[in-house]
Amino acid sequence: MDEPAPVLPRDAYNEALVANVHPPAWANPAPAPRYNLVVLGAGTAGLVTALGAAGLGAKVALVERNLLGGDCLNVGCVPSKCLIRSSRAAAEFRDAAAYGIREGRPEADFAAVMERMRRLRSRISLHDSAERVRSLGVDLFFGQGRFVSEDAVEVEGRTLRFRKAVIATGARAVHPPVPGLVEAGFLTNENVFSLTERPARLAVFGAGPLGCELAQAFQRLGSEVTIIERHGQFLAREDPDAARILAESFRRDGIRMLLNTEVQRVERSAAGKLLHTVTEGRPQDIAVDEILVGAGRAPNVEDLGLERAGVRFDSRAGVAVNDRLRTANARIYAAGDVCLSHKFTHTADASARIVIQNALFWGRKRLSALTVPWCTYTDPEIAHVGLYEREAQEQGIAVATFSVPLDDVDRAVLDGETEGFVKIQVREGTDRILGATIVAPHAGEMISEISVAMAGGLGLRAIGGVIHPYPTQAEGIKRAADACSRARLTPFWKGLFAKLMAWQR
């Protein structure tokens, strides 16, 4: 059995991690004659599919070539949010004087921050451990799985026959074709969490969610960060008002921001890694110690034998599926980053649940029926669900927007967290919610209230009828709902009510 790449640095926490998610002495079991379900890939989508199906009585085989837990546990959500929390603590110390707390001189101990991350990651890895998978009735096989026919997978010389299969092999980081970048060396999410020393000067390529989150975290932990984006806005798909607030937060943190900038080439020099860039026609050279690339992801479709299984795929879009996540082979489904445009842990989880129902229980659940929120975990956070106002207008949908700035929300004022807003779009003339954007320190927590309302078919006025604890920042959502209700009070109705009140006097 091929061993995965070593998890660095080699310490007690990473040894515990590996012992959980790819035990060195693991022996693959003898295959069953036939499985109800064979799952390729044990990231979020694969684990949810395999464990969920096994819990419902299916005979399941799960195949993983690297580490159980996939990107989310090992090189994604878990380690990144751990770093973000430490960096937020550093910022809270920095800004303590604004709250009447005497200033000190806090200094981030980068090695200790990374050690904390490894310690907590190893603890969380118990949830995705090989022993837990086995204890829940799943046959776990480590190795490269490949389809050898339309109803069989081979792994480590053993054949796994199936009635249904699921491709959940995820995606990987990609880098732009910048001359000299590979030779100079760079980081991605797949190796940045192996650092033990803080880079003094860090360039971040790409102002998407990953780039923005880690740029702010590293700056707050003591690096001098330059973030480079070829578009004119951070988080190019997000609400422009939200992006402007984030840009202002970055300025206060001291991040150097280069928008509308192309990196033409990279070279090593005595001053470090030298970036030759052009910003709106103006060339400039930037010397850094490390480069972090957050330039997108590519689906893992190689070396799976998909052609033998009759599965259509594309190296950029991934495995082709219909709205019920079935591939061109009626026996085979796909879930997670390998087939979805929204590459989030929560959409991987949701797609796995669709696959279980459709593949094993003749379900007809549709991907397009999902209400998908997402959040970028910067400070402040930016969360969104549904349509943006511009998207609704492009579709010819008339919208009304109700926006509440956080400096009108008492709890935000008391917390000193007034940069942000709640913005909710409804179909004009109704209270049907089309989409929402929240910019706030805990926007990711707040957006779920709106997601539940949308998924449940509740209008915005229904949220206004729900008592919200006072004072909370979620009161901003209720204020937007109240504004929607007031919008119905046209001059005609207001005049009519005035006459009624006068008559009652």
C-alpha positions in Angstrom: 0.0 0.0 0.0 1.4 3.4 -1.0 2.0 5.7 1.9 0.7 9.2 1.9 3.0 12.2 1.8 4.4 12.9 5.3 2.4 15.4 7.5 4.9 18.0 8.6 6.3 18.9 11.0 6.8 15.5 12.6 5.6 16.0 16.2 3.3 14.3 18.7 0.2 16.1 17.4 0.8 15.2 13.7 1.6 11.7 14.7 -1.7 11.4 16.5 -3.4 12.9 13.4 -1.9 10.4 11.1 -2.6 7.5 13.5 -6.3 8.5 13.3 -6.7 9.3 9.6 -4.2 7.0 7.9 -2.9 4.4 10.4 0.5 3.2 9.2 -0.2 -0.4 10.1 -3.7 -0.5 8.6 -4.6 -3.7 6.8 -7.3 -3.5 4.2 -10.2 -6.0 4.8 -11.2 -8.8 2.6 -13.8 -7.5 0.2 -17.4 -8.5 0.4 -18.9 -10.4 -2.6 -20.8 -7.2 -3.6 -21.5 -3.9 -2.0 -24.6 -1.8 -2.0 -22.3 1.2 -2.2 -18.6 1.8 -3.0 -17.4 5.3 -2.2 -14.2 6.8 -3.7 -12.8 9.5 -1.5 -13.1 10.1 2.3 -13.4 13.8 2.6 -16.6 15.4 3.8 -18.8 14.1 1.0 -17.3 10.6 1.0 -17.5 10.2 4.8 -21.1 11.5 5.1 -22.2 9.2 2.2 -20.4 6.1 3.5 -21.4 6.5 7.2 -24.9 7.6 6.4 -25.5 4.7 4.1 -24.0 2.2 6.5 -26.2 3.6 9.3 -29.2 2.8 7.1 -28.2 -0.8 6.7 -26.2 -0.7 3.5 -23.0 -2.7 2.9 -20.5 0.0 2.2 -16.8 0.1 1.1 -14.9 3.4 1.5 -11.7 4.0 -0.5 -9.2 6.7 0.4 -5.7 7.2 -1.1 -4.5 9.8 1.4 -5.9 11.1 4.7 -9.5 10.6 6.0 -11.2 13.9 6.5 -10.0 15.3 3.2 -9.1 19.0 2.8 -11.5 20.3 5.4 -9.9 18.5 8.3 -6.3 18.4 7.2 -5.6 21.5 5.1 -8.8 23.5 5.0 -11.5 24.6 7.3 -10.1 23.2 10.6 -6.6 24.6 10.5 -7.5 27.9 8.8 -10.2 28.8 11.3 -7.8 27.9 14.1 -5.2 30.4 12.8 -8.0 33.0 12.2 -9.0 32.7 15.9 -5.5 33.2 17.1 -5.1 36.2 14.8 -8.3 37.7 16.1 -7.0 37.4 19.6 -3.9 39.4 18.6 -6.1 42.1 17.0 -8.3 42.3 20.2 -5.1 42.9 22.2 -4.0 45.6 19.7 -7.3 47.4 19.9 -7.9 47.0 23.7 -7.5 50.7 24.4 -10.7 51.4 22.5 -12.5 49.5 25.3 -10.8 51.2 28.2 -8.3 48.5 28.7 -4.7 49.6 29.2 -2.6 48.8 26.2 0.2 46.3 26.4 2.6 45.1 23.8 1.3 41.7 22.6 3.4 39.7 20.3 2.2 36.6 18.4 4.3 33.5 19.1 3.9 32.0 15.6 5.3 28.6 16.6 2.9 28.4 19.5 0.0 29.4 17.2 0.8 26.6 14.8 1.3 24.1 17.6 -2.1 25.0 19.0 -3.6 24.4 15.5 -1.9 21.0 15.2 -3.1 20.0 18.7 -6.7 20.9 18.1 -6.7 19.4 14.6 -5.4 16.1 16.0 -8.2 16.2 18.6 -10.9 16.9 16.0 -9.5 14.1 13.7 -11.0 11.5 16.1 -14.4 12.2 14.4 -13.0 11.1 11.0 -10.7 8.3 12.3 -10.3 4.9 10.7 -11.3 3.2 13.8 -14.6 5.1 14.0 -15.3 4.4 10.3 -14.7 0.7 10.9 -16.7 0.7 14.1 -19.7 2.0 12.2 -19.7 -0.9 9.8 -17.9 0.5 6.8 -15.1 -1.6 5.0 -12.3 0.9 4.8 -9.6 0.5 2.1 -6.5 2.7 1.8 -5.0 3.0 -1.6 -5.7 4.3 -5.1 -9.2 3.2 -6.3 -9.9 2.9 -10.0 -12.9 1.7 -11.9 -12.1 -1.4 -13.9 -15.7 -1.8 -15.3 -19.1 -0.2 -15.0 -19.8 -2.0 -11.7 -16.4 -2.7 -10.1 -13.5 -0.8 -8.5 -10.0 -2.1 -7.9 -7.8 -1.0 -5.0 -4.5 -2.5 -4.0 -5.1 -5.5 -6.2 -8.6 -6.3 -4.8 -11.8 -5.9 -6.6 -14.8 -4.3 -5.1 -18.1 -5.0 -6.9 -21.0 -2.7 -6.4 -24.6 -2.1 -7.2 -24.0 1.7 -6.8 -20.9 3.8 -6.4 -20.1 7.4 -5.5 -17.2 9.5 -6.7 -16.2 11.9 -3.9 -12.5 12.5 -4.7 -12.6 16.2 -4.1 -10.4 18.9 -5.6 -6.9 20.3 -5.2 -5.2 23.6 -5.3 -4.0 25.0 -8.6 -1.5 27.7 -9.4 -1.5 30.4 -12.2 1.0 29.9 -15.1 3.3 32.7 -13.9 6.8 32.2 -15.3 9.3 31.4 -12.5 6.7 30.7 -9.9 7.3 27.0 -9.7 11.1 27.5 -9.6 10.9 30.1 -6.9 8.6 27.9 -4.8 5.2 28.8 -3.3 2.7 27.8 -0.7 -1.0 26.7 -1.1 -3.5 25.6 1.5 -2.0 22.1 1.1 1.4 23.1 2.8 0.9 26.5 4.4 -0.2 24.8 7.6 3.1 23.0 7.9 4.9 26.2 8.6 6.6 26.5 11.9 8.3 29.9 11.3 6.5 33.0 10.4 7.3 34.5 7.0 8.5 38.0 7.5 7.1 39.1 4.1 4.3 37.2 2.5 2.7 37.8 -0.9 -0.8 36.4 -1.4 -1.9 35.7 -5.0 -5.7 36.0 -5.3 -8.3 37.9 -3.2 -10.8 35.1 -3.0 -12.0 33.7 0.3 -8.8 31.7 1.0 -6.5 34.6 0.1 -8.4 37.1 2.1 -8.8 35.0 5.2 -5.1 34.0 5.4 -3.8 37.4 4.3 -5.5 39.0 7.3 -4.5 36.2 9.6 -0.8 36.3 8.7 -0.7 40.1 8.9 -2.2 40.0 12.4 0.2 37.4 13.4 3.2 39.6 12.4 3.9 39.1 8.7 4.1 42.0 6.3 1.4 40.9 3.8 0.9 42.1 0.2 -2.3 40.8 -1.4 -2.4 40.8 -5.2 -5.7 40.6 -7.2 -6.1 40.9 -10.9 -9.7 42.2 -10.6 -10.7 45.6 -9.2 -12.4 44.2 -6.1 -11.7 41.8 -3.3 -14.1 38.8 -3.3 -15.1 39.6 -6.9 -18.4 37.9 -6.7 -19.5 39.5 -3.5 -21.6 42.6 -2.9 -19.4 45.7 -3.7 -20.4 47.4 -0.4 -19.2 44.3 1.5 -15.9 44.3 -0.4 -15.4 48.0 0.4 -15.8 47.3 4.1 -13.3 44.5 4.0 -10.8 46.7 2.1 -11.0 49.3 4.9 -10.4 46.6 7.5 -7.4 45.4 5.5 -6.0 49.0 5.4 -6.3 49.3 9.2 -4.5 46.0 9.6 -1.7 47.3 7.5 -2.1 44.9 4.5 -0.7 46.2 1.3 -3.4 45.8 -1.3 -2.7 45.7 -5.1 -5.9 45.5 -7.2 -6.0 45.3 -11.0 -2.6 43.8 -10.8 -0.9 41.1 -12.8 2.2 39.1 -11.7 4.2 38.8 -14.9 7.1 36.7 -13.5 8.8 35.6 -10.3 12.5 35.1 -9.8 14.8 34.4 -6.9 17.2 37.2 -5.9 19.4 38.2 -3.0 16.4 40.2 -1.6 14.2 37.1 -1.6 11.5 36.1 -4.1 11.1 39.0 -6.5 7.7 39.5 -8.0 7.5 41.6 -11.2 4.0 43.0 -11.3 2.0 45.5 -13.4 -0.8 47.6 -11.8 -2.9 49.4 -14.4 0.1 49.7 -16.7 2.6 50.7 -14.0 5.4 48.1 -13.3 6.7 47.5 -9.8 8.9 44.9 -8.2 8.0 43.4 -4.8 10.5 41.3 -2.8 9.0 38.7 -0.4 10.0 35.7 1.6 7.1 33.5 0.8 4.2 33.3 -1.7 0.8 31.9 -0.9 -1.3 31.1 -3.9 -5.1 31.0 -3.6 -6.0 30.9 -7.2 -8.7 28.3 -7.4 -9.1 24.5 -7.3 -9.3 21.7 -9.8 -11.3 18.5 -9.5 -9.5 15.2 -8.8 -10.6 13.2 -11.8 -7.3 11.7 -12.9 -6.3 8.1 -12.5 -9.8 6.9 -11.5 -10.6 4.8 -14.6 -13.7 7.0 -15.3 -13.5 6.1 -19.0 -13.9 2.4 -18.2 -16.9 3.2 -16.0 -18.6 5.2 -18.7 -18.5 8.4 -16.6 -18.2 11.7 -18.4 -15.9 14.3 -16.9 -13.8 17.4 -17.6 -10.5 18.4 -16.1 -11.9 21.8 -15.2 -15.6 21.2 -14.4 -15.1 17.8 -12.9 -17.5 14.8 -13.1 -20.6 15.6 -15.1 -23.8 14.9 -13.2 -27.5 15.7 -13.6 -29.6 17.5 -11.1 -29.9 14.4 -9.0 -26.1 13.9 -9.0 -26.2 10.9 -11.2 -23.4 10.5 -13.8 -23.7 9.1 -17.3 -23.4 5.7 -15.8 -26.8 5.1 -14.0 -25.0 3.1 -11.3 -22.6 5.8 -10.3 -23.2 9.2 -8.6 -20.9 12.0 -7.5 -20.8 14.3 -4.6 -18.7 17.2 -3.2 -16.0 19.3 -4.8 -15.4 16.8 -7.7 -18.7 17.8 -9.3 -20.0 20.9 -7.6 -19.4 24.6 -8.5 -19.8 25.6 -4.9 -16.8 24.0 -3.3 -17.7 24.2 0.4 -17.7 21.7 3.1 -21.4 22.3 3.8 -22.4 21.8 0.2 -20.3 18.5 0.1 -22.3 17.4 3.1 -25.6 18.4 1.6 -24.8 16.7 -1.8 -23.9 13.5 0.1 -27.3 13.4 1.7 -28.9 13.8 -1.8 -26.8 10.9 -3.1 -27.8 8.5 -0.3 -31.5 9.1 -1.0 -31.2 9.0 -4.7 -28.8 6.1 -5.1 -30.1 3.7 -2.5 -33.8 4.6 -1.9 -35.1 5.7 -5.3 -35.2 9.3 -4.2 -35.7 12.2 -6.5 -33.9 14.9 -4.5 -32.5 17.7 -6.7 -29.3 19.7 -6.2 -31.0 22.8 -7.6 -33.5 22.8 -4.8 -30.8 23.5 -2.2 -30.5 26.9 -0.5 -26.8 27.4 -0.2 -25.3 30.0 2.1 -21.6 30.7 2.4 -19.2 32.8 4.5 -15.8 34.3 4.2 -14.2 34.3 7.7 -12.4 37.5 7.6 -12.9 40.3 10.2 -15.6 41.2 9.7 -17.1 38.1 8.2 -19.0 38.3 4.9 -21.9 35.9 4.6 -24.4 35.5 1.7 -27.3 33.3 0.6 -29.5 33.4 -2.5 -29.3 36.0 -5.3 -27.3 39.2 -5.3 -29.2 42.3 -6.3 -27.3 42.4 -9.6 -28.2 38.8 -10.3 -31.9 39.4 -9.7 -31.8 42.4 -12.0 -30.0 40.4 -14.7 -32.8 37.9 -14.5 -35.4 40.6 -14.9 -36.7 40.3 -11.4 -37.7 43.5 -9.7 -36.3 43.7 -6.2 -36.7 45.8 -3.1 -33.6 46.0 -0.8 -33.8 46.5 2.9 -30.5 47.5 4.5 -29.6 48.1 8.1 -26.1 49.4 9.0 -24.6 47.9 12.1 -24.1 51.3 13.7 -28.0 51.4 14.0 -27.9 48.1 16.0 -27.4 48.6 19.7 -25.4 45.5 20.4 -23.0 46.3 17.6 -22.5 49.8 19.0 -21.8 48.3 22.5 -19.4 45.8 21.1 -17.5 48.4 19.1 -18.3 46.4 15.9 -20.3 48.8 13.8 -18.6 48.2 10.5 -21.0 46.1 8.5 -24.7 45.8 7.6 -27.6 43.4 7.0 -28.9 43.7 3.4 -31.9 41.6 2.3 -33.5 41.5 -1.1 -37.1 40.6 -1.7 -39.2 40.4 -4.8 -40.7 43.8 -5.2 -44.3 44.1 -3.9 -43.9 41.0 -1.8 -41.9 39.8 1.2 -40.4 36.8 -0.6 -36.7 36.7 0.2 -34.5 36.4 -2.8 -31.1 36.8 -1.1 -29.2 38.4 1.7 -25.7 39.6 2.5 -24.5 40.2 6.1 -21.2 41.8 7.0 -20.6 41.5 10.7 -18.1 39.8 13.1 -20.4 36.7 13.3 -22.1 36.9 9.9 -21.7 33.2 9.4 -23.8 32.5 12.4 -26.4 35.1 11.5 -27.0 34.1 7.9 -28.6 30.8 8.9 -31.8 32.5 10.1 -32.4 33.9 6.6 -31.4 30.5 5.0 -34.0 28.7 7.2 -36.7 31.3 6.2 -35.8 30.9 2.5 -35.7 27.1 2.6 -39.0 27.0 4.5 -40.8 29.4 2.3 -41.2 32.1 5.0 -41.4 35.7 4.0 -39.3 38.5 5.5 -42.3 39.8 7.5 -42.4 36.4 9.2 -38.9 37.0 10.6 -40.2 40.4 11.9 -42.9 38.6 13.8 -40.3 36.5 15.7 -39.0 37.9 19.1 -35.3 38.4 19.0 -33.3 38.6 22.2 -32.1 42.1 23.0 -29.4 43.2 22.6 -28.0 41.0 19.9 -26.5 41.8 16.5 -29.1 39.6 14.9 -31.5 42.4 15.7 -30.3 43.9 12.5 -32.2 41.1 10.6 -35.4 41.9 12.5 -34.9 45.6 11.8 -34.7 44.8 8.1 -37.9 42.8 8.4 -39.6 45.7 10.2 -38.6 48.0 7.3 -40.2 45.5 4.9 -43.4 45.7 6.9 -43.4 49.5 7.0 -42.9 49.6 3.2 -46.4 48.1 2.8 -47.8 51.2 4.6 -48.5 53.2 1.5 -49.9 56.8 1.7 -53.4 55.3 1.0 -53.3 52.9 3.9 -51.6 55.4 6.2 -54.3 57.9 5.5 -57.0 55.3 6.0 -55.5 54.3 9.4 -55.3 57.9 10.4 -59.0 58.4 9.8 -59.8 55.2 11.7 -57.7 56.4 14.7 -59.4 59.8 14.6 -62.8 58.2 14.5 -61.9 56.0 17.5 -60.9 59.0 19.5 
